[in-house]
Amino acid sequence: MADKDLVSQQEARDAVESAHLAFREVAKFDQTKIDRICEAMANIALQESMRLGQMAHDETGYGIADDKREKNRFAAEDVWRYFRGLKTVGVVADHGNVVEIASPRGVVAAIIPSTNPTSTAIFKIIIAIKSRNSIVLSPHPSASRSIAESARVMREAAIAEGLPADTIKCLSNSTIEGTETL
């Protein structure tokens, strides 16, 4: 029988490694492609907001399902609307003697709580991809199914628009040790 903590630590290492390889490709994407990918993810998250909200409520027992749906809607629609026009590729501002250039950082480690699991996952995935980074989600164990499902539907929509599959990862063996490794 495998030690769950060691399995979680190895899964975190493997996820970061594969997410980093995907990041190297995503970092080269142009603004149009990134925005198309994010739009697809936001649209599917909005379409799935009720189901994911209900799933989070059923899994955790926290809150009210319709409130969770509204938080999912806010993350998928309102947050995306705010970030949609934000330039995240190339020169983002030219102040004459100072030029700002957007630069992705790599792999984002995202700790997702049990209190707002699906809306937090939606938000973090959108902003990570919008900024041309990969993301590895470490779900709270009591909300792991709803978080993984949020990541799955967004990943599938993103893949259909050209995002490498390993750009969005979600740990399936989440422990404190695995999260610390992440």
N, C-alpha and C positions, 0 to 999 in steps of 0.2 A: 504494500500500500504506500503510495507516494505521500510525502509531507506536503500538505496544502500550501504552507507558507513558501516552501521552496519552489513548488509548481507556479505559484503566483509571481514570485520573483523572476523566474525564468521566462514566464509569459510576458512580463513587463519588458525585460531585456529584448526579447524577440520582437515585440510590438514596436519598440522604439527603433530598432535596427531596420525593420521593413518600412516603417513610416518615414525614416530618414532617407531611404532610397527613393521613395515616392516623392518626398519633398524636393529632391534634387531635380526632378522633372517638372514639378508644379512651379518651382521658383522661376522657370523660364516662360511660363504662360503669359500671354498678353492680357491687357485689361478686359477686352471683349470676351475672351474665353473664361476668365475668372468670373466675370459678372454673369455670364450665361449659366455657369455651373451653380453659382450662389442663388440665382433666380429659380432654377429648377429645385434646389434643396428647400428654399423658402416656400415654394408652391406646394411641394409634397408635404412639408411639415404643416402647412395651413390646412390642406385637405385632410390630413390625419390627426388634426389637433384634438378632436373629440375622442377618437379611439385611444390615442396615446394618453390623454388626460384621464379617461376612465381606467385604463390599464394601470397608470401610476397610482390612482386612488385605490383600486382593488388590491394592488400588490402591497402598498405601504399602510393602508388604512388611514392615511393622513388627508386632511382637508376635505373639500367638496369637489366631486368630479367636474362639475361645470366651471368652477373657479380654476381648476387645473387646465381645462380646455381654453379658458380665456387667457391664462398666462402663456400657453402654447401659441395661441393666436397672436398675442402681443409680440412674442419673440420672432415668430415667422413673418408677421406682416409689418408691424410698426417698427421694430428694430431693423428689419431688412430695408424698409422704406428710408430710414435714416441713413443707413450705410450704403445704400444702392448707388448713389452718385459720387461716393467718396473714391477718389483716385488712389489706388494702392499699387500701381505699377509705374516705374520710371520716375520722371520729374513730377513731383506733386505740388511744388511751389517754387516760384522764381522771384526772389526779392532783389534782383539786381546783382548785388555782390555776394548774396548767399542763395544757393540753390538746394532745395530739399529733394532727396531722392528716396523713394520707398524701397525698403530692403527687407525681405522676409527673414525670419530668425531661425527656423528649423522645425523642430517638433514641439508642439505645445502639449504639456501634461495637464490634463483637465480632471480635477477631482469633482465628482458630481454628487450632490447631497441627496438624501432621501426625502427631504421636505418639498423640493421643487425639481424632481429629477428630469422630467421630460423637457420642460421649458429651459432649464439650465443647459441641458445637452444641445438643444436646438440653437440657442444663442451662441454657445461656445464653438459649435461646429461652424456656424455661419461666419463668425468673425475670424476664426483660424483660417478658413479657406479663402475668405475675402482678402486676407493679408498674405496669401500664398504660402501658408504654413501647413504642415501636417498636424494631426491631432490624435492623441491617445487618451481615451476616456477611462477613468478609474471609477466605476460606479460604486455607490454605497451598496453593501450586500443586500439590504432590504428593499432595494429598488433596481436591482441589476437587470431584471427582464425588461422593464419598461424603458430603461436607459439604452439597453442593447437594441431594442426594437426601434427607438428613435434614431439611433445611429445607423441601423440597417436601412431604413426607408430613405434616409437622406443620402447614404452612401450609394444606394442603387440609382437614385435620381442623378447623382453627381457622375457616376460611372457612365451613364447614358449620354452625358455631355462631354465625356473625355477625361474625367478625373481618374488617375490611377487608383485602383481598389485599396491599396494599403495606405492611402493618404488619411483615411478615417478609420481608426482602430478603436475597439472597445474591449477591455479586459474581461474575460469570462470567469477568471479565478481571482476575485478581488479580495485581498487581505491588506492589513496595515503594512506588512513587510513588502508586499508587491507594490503598494502605492509609494512607499518610501523609495523603493528601487526605481520606480518610474521617475 
